[in-house]
Amino acid sequence: MSSQLLVFSDLDGSLLDHFSYRWDAAADALQRLQSAGIPLILASSKTRAEMAPLQQALGVAHYPMIVENGAAVVVPAGTFSTPLENAVPCSAGQEVRFAPPRSRWLATLAALKTDFPDEFAGFDDLGVDGIQAATGLDAGGAALAACREFSEPVQWLGTPARREAFVAALQAAGARVQQGGRFLTVAGQCDKGLALRYLRAAYQREAPDQPVHDLAIGDSGNDVPMLEVAESALLVRSPTHDFPALARRSGLRRSTGLGPAGWSEGVLAWLRDYQITEGD
């Protein structure tokens, strides 16, 4: 019986280098996935506006993407033969939203500025110039990063103890707070794992006689929900932080290479598990 293989990948620090945002070191594995027709589904804290040109550049714009830490999945027209449950039309085709709009969290953060003065700065506070300084993105990239729909990244400026109190206050207000490579992301009760499960089920319904085997790839805390629920998981080594802790012990790889080099290393090893080798 044939099977469906799916790859769900984080971007910053995983497929994209933490400092340069380049993916050159992953080129061999990217080509192998493309040759084998295996969907590469990008799953990031990045916005739709940031991810769409990356999809184009990587040659995966015909596959779904998971935006803003699982706040929504965007699915190109023609991906599935029937409309997805709870989907709404969008310019790409259809999307499914798992979170309330960004305005909800901007209001929550504004209310917390009295209790946490000068201790945090969200993207709305930083503006394009501040985002550029905090991320190393160029002006165009920072402008795309500012186009948030469902969530608000926050730069914590206070002490670790006060950070715990800040996160607790956000959680009490109904937010889910996830730690990425650089920022705390404030959003609704959604995550990359929820979005992965939704899309995996959609692919399974499309071809019910073909079992789905999926690989999730990430390097940070906000990838953990996705890494926990996928059949296989790849932790990519980071130059700036340790591997995030996972509860799972089976179906797990840790790369020795950093960023996109580690991404390629792990993806090629996973493909060999399914006898997909060079030239296939």
N, C-alpha and C positions, 0 to 999 in steps of 0.2 A: 504494500500500500504506500503510495506517495504521501508526503507530508508537506505542510506549509511552514517555512522558516521565516521568522520575523526578528528584526533587530531594533530595539528601542534605545536610543543613545542621548545622553546628556551632551551638551556642547562645551561650555567653558571649563577648561581643565581636563576634559576627557578627549573628545574629538578635536577641540580647538586648544592650542597651546595657551597656558594660563597667562603668559606675558605678551606674546605676539599675536594671538588669535589665529595663527596659521594652522593648516592641517596637512601640510606636505608630507609629514612623516607617516601619515595614515593612508597615503595614496594607494599602496599595493592592496590593502584590505578593502578599501572603497571600490577599487576596480573589480576585485573578486566578487563582492556582493552584487555589483552591477551586472557582471557577466552571468552570474547564477540567477539573476532576476529576484533576488531576495529584498523585500522592502526594508529600507532604512528609515525608521520613523524617528525624527528628531524630537526630543523631549527636554525642554529647557525652561529656565526662569525668564528667558528673553520674550520680548513681545512678538506678536504676529508681524509687525512692521520690520523688526530685525530679522526674523527667521525666514520670511519669504525670499529675500535675495540670497540668503545662505543656501536655502533649498535649491534655488536655481543654479548657484555656483557649484554645488555638490552633485547636481544632476538628479535630485530626488524630489523635484517639485510635483511629481505625479503620485506621491505617497502622502498619507496624512501626517500632520504634525501636532504635537502637544505643546501648548503655549502657556507661559506664565505659571510654571510649576503645577500644571494639571488643571488650571482654571477652565480651559476649553480645549477641545480637539477640533481641528480644522481638516475637513476631508474633501479632496478634489472631486469634482463631478466625474462619475464613471467608475469610482473606486469600488463601489458596491452596487449590486443590481437593484436593490430596493432602498428607500429612504431609511436613515437611521432613526432609532427611537429617540424622541425628544429633540430632534434636530431642527434647526432653523436655517433658511437660505443665507448664504453669504457669497461674496464675490468669487471665491474659489470653487464653491459648490454647496456644501452644507457644513454646519458647525453645531457642536453640542457644548453647552455651557454648564459648568459645575459650580460656579461661584457668582456671588453678587458683584455689581460694578465697583470700580475703583473708588468712586465717590464715597461709598460707605466707609472705606478705610481712611481716606483723607480726613473725613469728619472725626473719626475716632482718634487719629493721631493729633489733630488740632486740639482736641479736648485734653490730651495728655501733656501738652506743652507747659501747662501750669505746674504740674507735678514733676516734670522732667525737663526743666529749662536748660537749653543749650547742651543737652545730652544726646540728642539724635538729630539727624537730618535725612528726610526722605527725598526721593527724586524730585518731588514737587517743590521742595525747599531749595534744592541744589541748582535746578535749572540746567540747561544744556552745558554751560561752562563748568559748573560744579560736577556734573556727571562725567564730563570729559576728564577732569582732573582726578576724579576718584577711580576711574576705570582704565584710563589710558586709551580710550577710544578716540578716534578722530571726531571732528565736529559733526559730520554726517551720521556716524554711528551713534554718537551720543543723542542726537536728535531722534533717531529711531528708537533708542532705548527709553526715551521720555514718553513715547506713544503708548502708554499703558492703558489697558482696558479693565483689568480685574484685580490688580494687586499693586502694592507699593513697596519697593525696596527701600530699606532704611539703613543708613550708616550709623552704627552705635559709637558715640564719642565719650561715653562715661565709663565708670568702673565696671568690672565684672559683676560685683554684687548688685549694683544698681541696674545692670542689664537684666538680671534675673527678675527684679521687681518690675521692670518695664515689660518684659515678656509676659509676666503674670497678669499685669493690668490689661494688656492686649487680649490675652486669652479670656479674661473675665468679660471683655466686651464682645466676645464671640469670634475673635480672629484666630486663625491658625498661623503660627509664626515658624518659619523654616529657615535654617541657616544654610546659606549658599557659600560659595568660595570667598565672597567679599561682603555680602550684605545679608541682613535679616529681611526676609520677604513676608510681608503682612498681607494675608488674603483670607478667603473663606475656607470652609471645611472641605478642602480639595487637596489632592496631591497627585504626583506622577503615577503612583501605583493605581489609584482609582481610574485614571485615564487609560493606563495600559490594559487593565482588566476589561474596560469597555471596548477598546479596539480589538483586543484578542478575541473577545466573544463575537464581534462583528465579522472578523475574518473566519472564525469557525462556522458561523451561520452561513456564510457565503459558500463554503465548501465543506459540508458536514461530514463527508466521508474521508477527509484528509486531516489527521491530527496536527495541531499547531505546536511547534517547538519555538520558544522565544528566548532571546538573550537580552538582558537589560545591562546597560553600561553607565557607570557614574563614578564620581570621585568625592562627593560632598554629602552633607547631612540631608539636603533636600532631595537627593537621589535615593535615600534609603527605602521609602515606601515602594518604589519601583523595583529596586534591587531585591527586596524581600518577596515580591509576589511573582516575579518572572520564573520560568522553569530553570533558567541558568542566569548567573550574574557574574559580571566582570567589574572588579574594583580597579580603577586606574590610579596608579601611583602619582601623587601630587608633589611638586617641589615646595609647597608652602604649608601643607598640613598632613596629618596622619590619615590612614584609611578610616572612613566612618565605621562605627561598630555595627555589625549585623547579628541578628539572632540566628539566621540560617547557618548551617555548617556544610550542607551538601550542595552540589551544583554550583560551586563558587570558585572563581579564579581571582588571583591578585596579580597584576602586572608587575614586571620588574622594570620595564621602561616607563618613562614619564610621559604624561599627556598623550598626544596623538601617537607617539611611538609605542607606548603601552597599549593604547587602543588597538592598534594594528596587530600587535603581538597576541592579544587576547582574542580578537575576532578570528584571526587565522587559525588559532588553536581550536576554537569552537567549530569552525567550518570543517576542520579535519575530523572532528567527532562524527560528522555526517558524510564523511568521505567526499567532501567538496574540496578539491585540491587545484593547484595551478593548472590552467588550461581547461577546466570544466566550464 
